[in-house]
Every structure is written in structure tokens, then in C-alpha cells.
Amino acid sequence: MPPSHRIGFVSTRLAGTDGVSLETAKWARVLTEMGHECFFFAGELDWPSERSYHLPEAHFQHPEIQAINADLFDDYRRSSKTSGEVHHLRYYIKEHLHAFIEKFDLELLITENALSIPMNVPLGLALTELIAETCMPTVGHHHDFFWERKRFGVSGANDYLRAAFPPTLPSIHHVVINSFAARQLALRTGVTSTVIPNVMDFDHPPDPPDAYSADLRAVLGLRPEERFILQPTRVVPRKRIEHAIEIVRRLGIPARLVITHSAGDEGTAYFRYLQEYARLLNTPMLFAAEHFNHVRQRTPDGRKIYALADAYQHADLVTYPSTVEGFGNAFLESIYYKRPLVMSTYEIFRTDIQPKGFQVVGFDDFITDETVEQARRILEDPALAEEITARNYELGRRHYSFRALEKHLTALMHTCLGA
């Protein structure tokens, strides 16, 4: 057996149903099954306290971080006060990172988007300095980069971005989730990277729906004749949820769009726009984030919180009209839970995923009559839906299983630690 190592994951948030938190949980599970021990540092955590180091200032929603971001990403100039606050927090966070490493006697860090996208600039700078000063073996797990997000295009933080998002240090091994990101990282920074796509546990199919989730449709207010159309993403503009609303409107059958996530880190203007758009189209829609988390639980007053898996298993169809995705967790989850999928053929899907043979109802920039007709046909023909989803599942098992991830991580551990 290879030796066991103590590994620390670092991010702004390691909790809830966002893609970074979910993929971190998968890596931690596979690494644990390989015999390693995993620990967690973030501004929000839902990991066991005995393996966690909670630092509120690491969260991108901490008031001081939000104030810094408001100045850094509004124009090409920042104030001297903001610079001072950045460096004050950089030093403060770095001290806590040292304490995290010492407390759990860590041998390897895995940064989850903390060195990729500047949601928390002081955290990225603190990590960069710590790695430069200690030569700590580090895996930079990059889900998306700042140059992929329009809101970071105007910036008074270009010096910080070049220094830490991502840094180019000899002890950092870079991992990206698609081939396009690997090419862009090499072009922009000159560093090589390993492509490790997102995964699901295809070797162990999901359990069938049980008594806990039997009342889910009723709790969501779905009528017996209504189709459950699932939009399992955050409410941010690049998800193009207005297209999902249009699809539901044009299906011509009783259906309701259920959105499982909240607005996240990009404000509430888009949320309000979708509410108005659905009202104008007279389309039933439900923002249901309060009912879902990545695991089942209950509120203090006893109300059920359902797992995201419950939403998939009770859905009749999944919509995924994103214009840009680093990989596409909702795509992979739909395949795993054997749900038919209407989705935008975004660039990474076309280049990395579609050539493997997956069958979806795809569209490019807008919804066509053919898109709607294909979606309606799948909803009205259960045998066709079962045939498509079964074939997709087998392709998922071949290309995106935990077994495939274990092979990648075994090689990565050998590169980082020689074991």
C-alpha cells in the first residue's frame, strides 16, 4: 500500500451545492478511500469540526472582502486605503494558513479555486506568499479563471491578478477541468497543467427514491398533472435561465420550472429579472433554494431539507442553458441520475464532452421549434427517455467515474510527493 498523507483543502467556501464545494467533496472522498487524511480551511464549512479550520475572513461574502472587491473591480484604479486593507488581511490570513498547516501537520495543500478566480484577493495573495516562503507542495485545482468572467474585465487589481491568480511557483502543480482552460493557462502564464474533468460515482448507481422524498412534489406545490422541469444551477446571468423559462412556456403542456440554487455571488438583479420574465410569459416557476442542500437535513423547526439528488430523481426533464461552463456539473449529475437533458452546447461541451457520444437536446444561441419538439417528445415517450438516459449513463461510467478520478489522483500524488 502507498503511504498515507495528510492533505489540506483551502477555499473561500466549502459548503452547500456550488460546483467547487461538490467537486471538493468528491476529491476528498476518493483520497480518503485511497488511505489519505483530509482537512479543510474556508470561510464557510460543513465538514466535521475536528477536521476543519474556520476563518470568516476567507469567505468572499465577508463584509471586509466585499468592500475590497467593490473598489478593486469597479474601474482601473483603486484607493490607497483598499491597498492597505488588502495587505493587512493578506498577512492576517497567511498567519491562519500557517496555523492550519501546523494544527493538522499537513503535507500537501489543494487550493479549490482560491488561486483561480479573485473572489477573495487577500486569500489568494496569502496562499501565494505562504507557498513561496515554504515551498509547500500544492495542487492548484482551477475550476474557472478570472479572464473567463466579464465582471473582472475592468480591474484596479491587475498586479494582484498577475501575482496570485494563478501564481507560477515551482511547488504548485496546476489542475484544470477542461482542455480549453489548459491551453489558455499555458498561453497566459507559460505553465503546464493536468486536465482532470469533474466526475460522479458511476460505479455505484444512485439509490431509488425513498419515503423521505415521497412528498417532494407536494412540498414544492406541483400539481399531479404538472411536469417537474429542473434547473439545478445558481441564479447568475451566465446560466441563461430565461431560456429555461421559454422552454417551459413553449412546451404546451402543464409544467413548472424549479430552480434549486440561490443567486450566489453576483447580486439579485438577475433574480428579479427572471421573476418579471416568468410573469410576462405566464410561466409557472419556483425558486426553491430553501428546500435543497447537497445532503438531507432538517431545520431547527423540523422542516425537511432535501438533497439535490432528490430533485434530480423526481424531475421529468433537466434544463441547462448556460452560455459558459468550466465543465458542467449539472450535465454530469443529469447523466448520473438518468434524466433527459435540454442544454446549450457551450464550448467545453462541444470540444471535450459531446465527441464521446452523449445524447442531449442541444441548442446554440436560442430556442428553436425543433428544440421544443424534441423536448416534448422525450417527455411524452418514457421508453425513448429511458433508452437515451441508459446509454448516457454507460458513457458516463466509462469516462467520468470515481475510478477514473482515482487514477488521476494517484499520478498527481506521485508527482507532488513522490508517493
PELINJO-V234738 format. One record per residue. RES is the residue in one letter. PHI is phi in whole degrees, -180 to 180 (none if undefined). BURIAL is I if it has 24 or more other ideal C-beta (glycine too) atoms within 12 Angstrom, else O. Layout:
# PELINJO-V234738
res=RES phi=PHI burial=BURIAL
res=RES phi=PHI burial=BURIAL
This chain:
# PELINJO-V234738
res=M phi=none burial=O
res=P phi=-67 burial=O
res=P phi=-66 burial=O
res=S phi=-83 burial=O
res=H phi=-128 burial=I
res=R phi=-104 burial=I
res=I phi=-121 burial=I
res=G phi=-112 burial=I
res=F phi=-92 burial=I
res=V phi=-128 burial=I
res=S phi=-157 burial=I
res=T phi=-75 burial=I
res=R phi=-145 burial=I
res=L phi=-129 burial=I
res=A phi=-162 burial=I
res=G phi=86 burial=I
res=T phi=-112 burial=I
res=D phi=-71 burial=I
res=G phi=-61 burial=I
res=V phi=-64 burial=I
res=S phi=-64 burial=I
res=L phi=-68 burial=I
res=E phi=-69 burial=I
res=T phi=-60 burial=I
res=A phi=-61 burial=I
res=K phi=-68 burial=I
res=W phi=-60 burial=I
res=A phi=-63 burial=I
res=R phi=-63 burial=I
res=V phi=-66 burial=I
res=L phi=-63 burial=I
res=T phi=-65 burial=I
res=E phi=-65 burial=O
res=M phi=-80 burial=I
res=G phi=106 burial=O
res=H phi=-91 burial=I
res=E phi=-111 burial=I
res=C phi=-119 burial=I
res=F phi=-135 burial=I
res=F phi=-141 burial=I
res=F phi=-127 burial=I
res=A phi=-169 burial=I
res=G phi=-84 burial=I
res=E phi=-149 burial=I
res=L phi=-138 burial=I
res=D phi=-125 burial=I
res=W phi=-96 burial=I
res=P phi=-56 burial=O
res=S phi=-61 burial=O
res=E phi=-72 burial=O
res=R phi=-119 burial=I
res=S phi=-121 burial=I
res=Y phi=-130 burial=I
res=H phi=-96 burial=I
res=L phi=-129 burial=I
res=P phi=-54 burial=I
res=E phi=-69 burial=I
res=A phi=-78 burial=I
res=H phi=-77 burial=I
res=F phi=-71 burial=I
res=Q phi=-96 burial=I
res=H phi=-62 burial=I
res=P phi=-54 burial=O
res=E phi=-68 burial=I
res=I phi=-70 burial=I
res=Q phi=-63 burial=O
res=A phi=-66 burial=I
res=I phi=-62 burial=I
res=N phi=-62 burial=I
res=A phi=-62 burial=O
res=D phi=-88 burial=I
res=L phi=-69 burial=I
res=F phi=-119 burial=I
res=D phi=-113 burial=O
res=D phi=-159 burial=O
res=Y phi=-90 burial=O
res=R phi=-136 burial=O
res=R phi=-121 burial=I
res=S phi=-84 burial=O
res=S phi=-63 burial=O
res=K phi=-62 burial=O
res=T phi=-63 burial=I
res=S phi=-58 burial=O
res=G phi=-63 burial=O
res=E phi=-66 burial=I
res=V phi=-59 burial=I
res=H phi=-75 burial=O
res=H phi=-62 burial=O
res=L phi=-70 burial=I
res=R phi=-55 burial=I
res=Y phi=-66 burial=O
res=Y phi=-62 burial=I
res=I phi=-67 burial=I
res=K phi=-61 burial=I
res=E phi=-60 burial=O
res=H phi=-72 burial=I
res=L phi=-64 burial=I
res=H phi=-59 burial=I
res=A phi=-65 burial=O
res=F phi=-61 burial=I
res=I phi=-64 burial=I
res=E phi=-70 burial=O
res=K phi=-60 burial=O
res=F phi=-107 burial=I
res=D phi=52 burial=O
res=L phi=-78 burial=I
res=E phi=-112 burial=I
res=L phi=-150 burial=I
res=L phi=-105 burial=I
res=I phi=-123 burial=I
res=T phi=-91 burial=I
res=E phi=-102 burial=I
res=N phi=67 burial=I
res=A phi=-70 burial=I
res=L phi=-113 burial=I
res=S phi=-119 burial=I
res=I phi=-130 burial=I
res=P phi=-82 burial=I
res=M phi=-69 burial=I
res=N phi=-141 burial=I
res=V phi=-63 burial=I
res=P phi=-59 burial=I
res=L phi=-65 burial=I
res=G phi=-62 burial=I
res=L phi=-67 burial=I
res=A phi=-63 burial=I
res=L phi=-61 burial=I
res=T phi=-62 burial=I
res=E phi=-64 burial=I
res=L phi=-60 burial=I
res=I phi=-66 burial=I
res=A phi=-65 burial=O
res=E phi=-81 burial=O
res=T phi=-111 burial=O
res=C phi=56 burial=O
res=M phi=-60 burial=I
res=P phi=-57 burial=I
res=T phi=-141 burial=I
res=V phi=-107 burial=I
res=G phi=-89 burial=I
res=H phi=-92 burial=I
res=H phi=-103 burial=I
res=H phi=-89 burial=I
res=D phi=-159 burial=I
res=F phi=-116 burial=I
res=F phi=-62 burial=I
res=W phi=-73 burial=I
res=E phi=-91 burial=I
res=R phi=-114 burial=I
res=K phi=-60 burial=O
res=R phi=-70 burial=O
res=F phi=-100 burial=I
res=G phi=-70 burial=O
res=V phi=-105 burial=O
res=S phi=-148 burial=I
res=G phi=-99 burial=I
res=A phi=-127 burial=I
res=N phi=-61 burial=O
res=D phi=-66 burial=O
res=Y phi=-67 burial=I
res=L phi=-63 burial=I
res=R phi=-68 burial=O
res=A phi=-78 burial=I
res=A phi=-134 burial=I
res=F phi=-132 burial=I
res=P phi=-98 burial=I
res=P phi=-79 burial=I
res=T phi=-114 burial=I
res=L phi=-120 burial=I
res=P phi=-64 burial=O
res=S phi=-92 burial=I
res=I phi=-99 burial=I
res=H phi=-107 burial=I
res=H phi=-91 burial=I
res=V phi=-125 burial=I
res=V phi=-119 burial=I
res=I phi=-107 burial=I
res=N phi=-157 burial=I
res=S phi=-71 burial=I
res=F phi=-63 burial=I
res=A phi=-63 burial=I
res=A phi=-62 burial=I
res=R phi=-66 burial=O
res=Q phi=-66 burial=I
res=L phi=-62 burial=I
res=A phi=-66 burial=O
res=L phi=-65 burial=O
res=R phi=-85 burial=O
res=T phi=-125 burial=I
res=G phi=83 burial=O
res=V phi=-98 burial=I
res=T phi=-90 burial=O
res=S phi=-148 burial=I
res=T phi=-104 burial=I
res=V phi=-91 burial=I
res=I phi=-126 burial=I
res=P phi=-71 burial=I
res=N phi=-65 burial=I
res=V phi=-139 burial=I
res=M phi=-138 burial=I
res=D phi=-85 burial=I
res=F phi=-67 burial=I
res=D phi=-73 burial=O
res=H phi=-130 burial=O
res=P phi=-58 burial=O
res=P phi=-66 burial=I
res=D phi=-65 burial=O
res=P phi=-68 burial=O
res=P phi=-55 burial=O
res=D phi=-122 burial=O
res=A phi=-65 burial=O
res=Y phi=-58 burial=O
res=S phi=-98 burial=I
res=A phi=-62 burial=O
res=D phi=-97 burial=O
res=L phi=-59 burial=I
res=R phi=-59 burial=I
res=A phi=-66 burial=O
res=V phi=-61 burial=I
res=L phi=-79 burial=I
res=G phi=83 burial=O
res=L phi=-78 burial=I
res=R phi=-75 burial=O
res=P phi=-54 burial=O
res=E phi=-86 burial=O
res=E phi=-81 burial=I
res=R phi=-81 burial=I
res=F phi=-92 burial=I
res=I phi=-101 burial=I
res=L phi=-103 burial=I
res=Q phi=-116 burial=I
res=P phi=-94 burial=I
res=T phi=-136 burial=I
res=R phi=-67 burial=I
res=V phi=-93 burial=I
res=V phi=-133 burial=I
res=P phi=-57 burial=I
res=R phi=-70 burial=I
res=K phi=-81 burial=I
res=R phi=48 burial=I
res=I phi=-67 burial=I
res=E phi=-59 burial=I
res=H phi=-68 burial=I
res=A phi=-65 burial=I
res=I phi=-61 burial=I
res=E phi=-62 burial=I
res=I phi=-59 burial=I
res=V phi=-61 burial=I
res=R phi=-63 burial=I
res=R phi=-88 burial=I
res=L phi=-62 burial=I
res=G phi=75 burial=O
res=I phi=-132 burial=O
res=P phi=-60 burial=O
res=A phi=-157 burial=I
res=R phi=-135 burial=I
res=L phi=-87 burial=I
res=V phi=-115 burial=I
res=I phi=-107 burial=I
res=T phi=-91 burial=I
res=H phi=-113 burial=I
res=S phi=-95 burial=I
res=A phi=-70 burial=I
res=G phi=75 burial=I
res=D phi=-104 burial=I
res=E phi=-122 burial=I
res=G phi=83 burial=O
res=T phi=-115 burial=O
res=A phi=-62 burial=O
res=Y phi=-68 burial=I
res=F phi=-56 burial=I
res=R phi=-67 burial=O
res=Y phi=-61 burial=O
res=L phi=-64 burial=I
res=Q phi=-59 burial=I
res=E phi=-69 burial=O
res=Y phi=-65 burial=I
res=A phi=-64 burial=I
res=R phi=-65 burial=O
res=L phi=-64 burial=O
res=L phi=-87 burial=O
res=N phi=55 burial=O
res=T phi=-113 burial=I
res=P phi=-63 burial=I
res=M phi=-147 burial=I
res=L phi=-134 burial=I
res=F phi=-85 burial=I
res=A phi=-119 burial=I
res=A phi=-59 burial=I
res=E phi=-66 burial=O
res=H phi=-96 burial=I
res=F phi=-132 burial=I
res=N phi=-145 burial=I
res=H phi=-77 burial=I
res=V phi=-132 burial=O
res=R phi=-70 burial=O
res=Q phi=-164 burial=O
res=R phi=-129 burial=O
res=T phi=-75 burial=O
res=P phi=-56 burial=O
res=D phi=-92 burial=O
res=G phi=93 burial=O
res=R phi=-72 burial=O
res=K phi=-70 burial=I
res=I phi=-112 burial=I
res=Y phi=-93 burial=I
res=A phi=-76 burial=I
res=L phi=-58 burial=I
res=A phi=-58 burial=I
res=D phi=-63 burial=I
res=A phi=-62 burial=I
res=Y phi=-61 burial=I
res=Q phi=-71 burial=I
res=H phi=-100 burial=I
res=A phi=-78 burial=I
res=D phi=-92 burial=I
res=L phi=-159 burial=I
res=V phi=-110 burial=I
res=T phi=-107 burial=I
res=Y phi=-149 burial=I
res=P phi=-92 burial=I
res=S phi=-58 burial=I
res=T phi=-87 burial=I
res=V phi=-140 burial=I
res=E phi=-143 burial=I
res=G phi=-69 burial=I
res=F phi=-140 burial=I
res=G phi=128 burial=I
res=N phi=-61 burial=I
res=A phi=-64 burial=I
res=F phi=-61 burial=I
res=L phi=-65 burial=I
res=E phi=-66 burial=I
res=S phi=-63 burial=I
res=I phi=-65 burial=I
res=Y phi=-64 burial=I
res=Y phi=-90 burial=I
res=K phi=55 burial=I
res=R phi=-116 burial=I
res=P phi=-66 burial=I
res=L phi=-135 burial=I
res=V phi=-108 burial=I
res=M phi=-149 burial=I
res=S phi=-74 burial=I
res=T phi=-87 burial=I
res=Y phi=-64 burial=I
res=E phi=-57 burial=I
res=I phi=-67 burial=I
res=F phi=-62 burial=I
res=R phi=-65 burial=O
res=T phi=-89 burial=O
res=D phi=-105 burial=I
res=I phi=-111 burial=I
res=Q phi=-57 burial=I
res=P phi=-60 burial=O
res=K phi=-78 burial=I
res=G phi=107 burial=O
res=F phi=-64 burial=I
res=Q phi=-112 burial=I
res=V phi=-136 burial=I
res=V phi=-88 burial=I
res=G phi=-106 burial=I
res=F phi=-146 burial=I
res=D phi=-99 burial=O
res=D phi=-94 burial=O
res=F phi=-152 burial=O
res=I phi=-85 burial=I
res=T phi=-103 burial=O
res=D phi=-60 burial=O
res=E phi=-65 burial=O
res=T phi=-58 burial=I
res=V phi=-65 burial=I
res=E phi=-64 burial=O
res=Q phi=-63 burial=I
res=A phi=-63 burial=I
res=R phi=-64 burial=I
res=R phi=-62 burial=O
res=I phi=-65 burial=I
res=L phi=-65 burial=I
res=E phi=-94 burial=O
res=D phi=-130 burial=O
res=P phi=-57 burial=O
res=A phi=-66 burial=O
res=L phi=-64 burial=O
res=A phi=-60 burial=I
res=E phi=-66 burial=O
res=E phi=-63 burial=O
res=I phi=-65 burial=I
res=T phi=-70 burial=I
res=A phi=-66 burial=O
res=R phi=-65 burial=O
res=N phi=-62 burial=I
res=Y phi=-62 burial=I
res=E phi=-64 burial=I
res=L phi=-67 burial=I
res=G phi=-63 burial=I
res=R phi=-64 burial=I
res=R phi=-71 burial=O
res=H phi=-110 burial=I
res=Y phi=-133 burial=I
res=S phi=-94 burial=I
res=F phi=-63 burial=I
res=R phi=-62 burial=O
res=A phi=-65 burial=I
res=L phi=-64 burial=I
res=E phi=-60 burial=I
res=K phi=-63 burial=O
res=H phi=-62 burial=I
res=L phi=-71 burial=I
res=T phi=-60 burial=I
res=A phi=-65 burial=O
res=L phi=-66 burial=I
res=M phi=-63 burial=I
res=H phi=-63 burial=O
res=T phi=-65 burial=O
res=C phi=-78 burial=I
res=L phi=-122 burial=I
res=G phi=74 burial=O
res=A phi=-154 burial=O
